[in-house]
Structure formats: C-alpha cells, structure tokens
C-alpha cells in the first residue's frame, strides 16, 4: 500500500513541529518521493544524522509503505 504525500508530511511534522516540509511525488505512484525538510532539530547534526532522524519519524514505513524517499535536510539559516 502506497503512502500519500500528506501522510509523510504529517509524520515528519509530528516529530519536528517547527519543520518546513516540502514533499514531491517523483513518479506519480505514491511510492517514490523527494522531501525537503528544514528544522532546528538538525542544527549541529551531520547530514547522515539528519536523515536518520527523518527516517525515525517515519516509524518504520521506509521499505514497506514507502519505497523510496530522496531527502534534502537542513537547519534554518
């Protein structure tokens, strides 16, 4: 079962309430997305750590309901 972009955004915002989240469906199949996430929670974290935090926010859905997610993460300027 594919995920909706809004569901991905909701999960990320639950974990990072201050986040600015932009989700793009890359293939139109509800299975391949790109996400840009800007949150103060990423300050001082490496890119890998930032991505791990986002994957954690998805609560195990990566590889199941959500097949692919290209991430761009950063802390606010």
CORCOR-V772139 format. One record per residue. SS is DSSP state (H for helix, E for strand, L for the rest). NEAR is the number of other ideal C-beta (glycine too) atoms within 12 Angstrom. Layout:
# CORCOR-V772139
ss=SS near=NEAR
ss=SS near=NEAR
This chain:
# CORCOR-V772139
ss=L near=12
ss=L near=20
ss=L near=30
ss=L near=19
ss=H near=26
ss=H near=15
ss=H near=25
ss=H near=39
ss=H near=28
ss=H near=21
ss=H near=31
ss=H near=41
ss=H near=25
ss=H near=18
ss=H near=25
ss=L near=30
ss=L near=14
ss=L near=18
ss=L near=31
ss=E near=23
ss=E near=32
ss=E near=22
ss=E near=32
ss=E near=20
ss=E near=26
ss=L near=18
ss=L near=14
ss=L near=11
ss=L near=16
ss=L near=22
ss=L near=23
ss=E near=21
ss=E near=37
ss=E near=21
ss=E near=39
ss=E near=24
ss=E near=39
ss=E near=25
ss=L near=26
ss=H near=20
ss=H near=26
ss=H near=32
ss=L near=18
ss=L near=12
ss=L near=20
ss=L near=14
ss=H near=17
ss=H near=13
ss=H near=18
ss=H near=31
ss=H near=24
ss=H near=19
ss=H near=28
ss=H near=41
ss=H near=25
ss=H near=19
ss=H near=34
ss=L near=32
ss=L near=19
ss=L near=12
ss=L near=26
ss=E near=25
ss=L near=13
ss=L near=14
ss=L near=21
ss=E near=35
ss=L near=20
ss=E near=24
ss=E near=35
ss=E near=22
ss=E near=32
ss=E near=21
ss=E near=35
ss=E near=25
ss=L near=22
ss=L near=15
ss=L near=8
